[in-house]
Amino acid sequence: MGASVGDYNNDGWPDLLVTCFGGVVLYRNNGDGTFTDVTRSAGLGADCVEKPMRDEHRAELFARLDAAGLAGEVDVADFRRYGSARALYQFHVDHAAAY
């Protein structure tokens, strides 16, 4: 998670972009000490969807937990896998012209 300040709409007021798991949230400064969530109207937002957790993902997760000394303390089955819903990020030869 992180945040960035900038004036996305050039109105002279500092706006706030907050990054979080699964997307971003854009807050427009109203100039009166309040902010409005304009994420969707600005064309931003979460593009995250749950993806299948295959055996190789579970193995990689277990290896990372083991390296952190957490194997056996945390159940791999409690985790979910997420990824982008946007087709642009998922290369398919039929969409080669889009690149």
C-alpha positions in Angstrom: 0.0 0.0 0.0 1.2 3.5 -0.8 0.0 7.0 -1.6 0.9 9.7 -4.0 -0.1 13.4 -4.1 -0.7 15.3 -7.3 -3.2 17.5 -9.0 -4.8 15.1 -11.5 -7.5 17.5 -12.7 -5.4 20.7 -12.7 -7.7 22.6 -10.4 -4.9 23.7 -8.1 -5.8 21.4 -5.2 -3.6 18.4 -4.3 -5.4 15.1 -5.0 -4.6 11.7 -3.5 -3.9 8.4 -5.2 -3.9 5.5 -2.8 -2.6 2.1 -4.0 -3.9 -1.0 -2.3 -4.2 -4.7 -2.9 -6.1 -5.2 -6.1 -6.1 -1.7 -7.4 -6.0 2.0 -6.7 -8.3 4.7 -5.3 -8.2 8.3 -6.5 -9.5 11.0 -4.2 -10.3 14.4 -5.7 -9.7 17.3 -3.3 -12.9 19.3 -3.0 -10.9 22.4 -1.9 -12.8 22.5 1.4 -10.9 20.0 3.5 -12.9 17.0 2.1 -12.1 14.5 -0.7 -14.4 12.6 -3.1 -13.7 9.1 -4.5 -13.5 9.6 -8.3 -11.8 6.3 -9.1 -14.4 5.0 -11.5 -15.2 8.3 -13.2 -11.4 8.7 -13.8 -11.3 5.3 -15.5 -9.3 3.7 -12.6 -10.0 0.9 -10.2 -9.5 -2.7 -9.4 -9.0 -5.0 -12.3 -8.3 -7.9 -10.0 -10.1 -11.3 -10.1 -9.5 -14.5 -8.2 -7.6 -17.0 -10.2 -7.3 -20.8 -9.7 -4.7 -21.9 -7.2 -2.9 -24.7 -8.9 -0.5 -27.2 -7.4 2.6 -25.3 -8.6 1.3 -22.2 -6.9 0.7 -24.0 -3.6 4.2 -25.5 -3.9 5.8 -22.1 -4.4 3.8 -20.6 -1.6 4.8 -23.4 0.8 8.5 -22.9 -0.2 8.2 -19.2 0.6 6.5 -19.9 3.9 9.1 -22.5 4.8 11.9 -20.0 3.9 10.3 -17.5 6.3 10.0 -20.1 9.1 6.3 -20.2 8.8 5.7 -23.7 7.3 3.3 -25.6 9.5 2.1 -22.4 11.2 0.1 -21.2 8.2 -2.2 -23.3 6.1 -1.6 -22.9 2.4 -5.3 -23.7 1.8 -6.1 -20.4 3.5 -4.5 -18.3 0.7 -6.2 -17.2 -2.5 -4.5 -16.2 -5.8 -5.4 -13.0 -7.6 -4.4 -11.6 -11.0 -5.4 -9.1 -13.6 -8.7 -9.4 -15.4 -7.4 -7.4 -18.3 -6.9 -9.4 -21.5 -4.1 -7.0 -22.5 -1.9 -8.5 -19.8 -2.6 -12.0 -20.9 -0.9 -12.5 -24.2 -2.7 -14.5 -26.8 -1.5 -14.9 -30.3 -4.9 -13.8 -31.7 -4.4 -10.4 -30.0 -0.9 -9.8 -31.2 -1.9 -6.7 -33.2 -2.9 -5.0 -29.9 0.7 -5.1 -28.8 
